[in-house]
Amino acid sequence: MAQPYSDDFRQKVMQAIELDGLKKCEASQLFNISRNTINLWFQRFAETGDVKPKARTVSQHNAKISDWQKFRTFVKEHGDKTQSEMAQLWDGEISQRTISRALRNIGHTRKKKHTGIVNEMKSNELPS
């Protein structure tokens, strides 16, 4: 996620517009930011009296699968089934997409393993 502009940069842009009489479009070109960003800063200043960025809320990721060892044994038992079937067999409500992410998380793949068989060209010699 992109970092917000620093407080001192925001103050510098606001001062250039308010005190130095710079137009918003000129300030946007000078400081290489969009005019909409400047407008949002002025709007936030009018509402809150400050141009600091809003505090970000950290979402608590509610993991449907928390016991990974149990999931690994589940995959060993039911690895031949489709992800939808695995989602139905898993205890608790879970989606096919969650099963897909969890399989990728543990490194499970359904790709075929390469064997030691080597394809060699056979000669087309006729028996004499």
N, C-alpha and C positions, 0 to 999 in steps of 0.2 A: 504494500500500500504506500502511496506517495506521502512524503513528509510535508507537513504544513510549513508555510513560510515563517521565518523567525519573527519574534516580536519587534526587534529593532529594525528589521527590514520593513515591516508593516508601518512602524512609526515614521520611518524615513520617507516612505511613499506618501503617507498622509500629510506630513509636514511640507513636502514639496508641492502638494496641491493646495493646501490651506494657506501656508505662510508665504511661499514663493510665488503663488498665483499661477502655477502650472496647470494646464488643462488636463483632464483625465485621459484623453486620447494621447496627449504628448507624454504624460507620465507612463502610460502603458508601453509606449514605444521605447522610452528612455530606460525603464527598469525591466523591460522584456517580460511583462506579464499581461494578462488579458484585461481588457476594460471591464469585463463582467466581474473579475476578481476584485477590482478596485471598488466597483459599485457594491459588491457584497460586503466589503470591509466598511464602507460608509454606512450601509444599512445596519450592520452589526454595531457600529459605534453609536448610531442614533438609538438603537434599542437598549444596549447594555452600558454604553459609556466607555467601552473598551474594544480594541480590535483583536484581542487574543483569540486564538483558535478555540473551537469547542473541544471540551475534553472528550477523548474517545472512550467508548465503552468497550470493554473486552468481553466478548461473548463467551459464555461457558459452553464448550462443545459437549453436548450430551451424547456420549458415546453409547451406541446400542450394544457394542461388543466390548466388554471390559476384561474378560478372562481369556487371554490370547492362547494359553495352553489348552484350554477346553475347546476353543475354536479350531486349533490345529488338529486335535484328535477327531473333532467332528468332520473336518475336511478329509482326514485319512479314511474315515468310515464311509462318507458320502461324496467323495471326490468325483465319482463317475456320473453324478446327477447334474442337471442344469442348475444355474444360479437361482432360478425361480423355484425349482423343487427344493433346493437347499434352504431357501428363505422360508418355505412352508414347514420344513422339518425342524428348523431352529426353534428352540423354546423361547417364546416371546414374540412380539410383533416386530418384524424386520422386513425390509424391502430387498428386492433383487439388487438394486444399486448399492445398498449397504454391504451386501455379500460381495459384490464385485470389488468395492473399495477395500474390504477386509482381506480378500484373496490377494489383491495386489500388495497390500501392506505386509503380508507374511511371505510374499515372494512366490506364491503358488501359481503355476502356469499349466495350461493344458496342452502345451506343445509336445509333440512326440520327441522322444529321446532318440538321438542318433545311435545306431548300432555299429558294430565293427565290420559290417558287410561292405565289401568294396565291389563296385561294378567294374568288371573287366570286359574288354571287347573280346569276343570269341572269334576265332579265325573261321573263315568261310571255306576252308579247304574241303574238297571233295575226297571221299575215300578212294584210293587208287586200287 
